Amino acid sequence: MRRFAVLLLRVIVVLLVVVAALILAYRFAPAPLTPLMVLRSIEGEGLAKQWVDYEQLSPALRRAVIASEDARFCTHHGFDWTEIDAALSDYQAGEGLRGASTITQQTAKNLFLWPGGWLRKIVEVYPTVLLELMWPKRRILETYLNIVEWGPGLYGGEAASRAYFGRPARLLTAPEAALLAAVLPNPRRWSPAKPTEYIRTRAATIQARMGAAPADCR
């Protein structure tokens, strides 16, 4: 039992070091693949992705995603405790447990982990902290917008923009960016090219909030 515990500890230490090394490498180089991309490919889905630099991601798309996913992205340090407290209060009031993940947490999840589960949420803490310590906010947002799933076999803003609207991400309009942001909670169910009434309403709300959302974190 003791030998197993020692072996397990060594494996955990190696994994922690590997994650830290990859985060350092991805600070300067694009992530070539993510676990979700590999999983979906094994399941038989395609793999459409195209990494583009920060400046090639429309300011409208950056604003839309911040307005939709993480309004305090530029000011928090990986975890939005205001949103977490609000989610816990809603749960205690019987309204169900809703997500309170930040863009940093979602970037950590997409880079290294798997979909769903409380264990993943716990494991997610370590890479989230490292991302905030080792990367500027600009790099976190750039990476998130290049690797997030935007449909079956579709990853990143450039691939999504070309697939849904026939144009590069740098040319996205505010309504198009809002539609892309609106489907992020469930991109395998919703499509910005064929929005339901719910998605149209959600996109309109996001677009109204985009004026107060930053396109960059200074």
C-alpha positions, 0 to 999 in steps of 0.5 A: 500500500505504501509503495502504491501511495509513493507511486501515485504521489510521483505520478501526481508530481510529474503531471503537475510539472508537465501541466506547468511546462505546457502552460509556459510553452503555450504562453508563446506557442499555439496549443496544437490539440486539446483533450476535447478535440481528441475525444470528439475525433475518436467519436467520429467528428471532424476537426476544423480549427485555425489559430489566428492572432489576437488582432485577427479576432474581431473586437466585437467577438472579444466584447461579446464573449466577455459580456456573455461569459465573464463580465469581470474577466479583466479584474478577477484573478481566475475566479469570480467570487462575486459570481460564485457567491451569487450561484451558491445563493441561487442554489440555496434558494432552490433555483438550481445550481448554475455555472460560475466559471470564468474565461480563465477556468474555461481556458484551463478546462479546454486546454487540459481536461475533460467535459463535466463532473465535480472532479474536473472542477477541483482539478481545474483549480491548479491550471487556472491559478497557473494561467493567471500567474504566467499569462497576461489576460490578453493571452488567456482570451486569445487562447480561449477564442482559438480552442473553444468548441463552437459546434460539432468538430468546430473549434475557435473563432476563426473556424466558427466565423468561416463556417457559420458566416463565410468570413474571417473572424476579424470581419465579424459584425456585432450581431454575428459576434453576439450570436456566436457568444450566445451559443457557447453554453451548448454549441452542440445543440445550438447554431448561430447560423440557425438561431432559435428564438431563445438564442436570438433573444440571448444574442440581443441581450449580449449585444446590448451589453457589449458596449460596456464590455472591454475588447482588451484588458489593459 
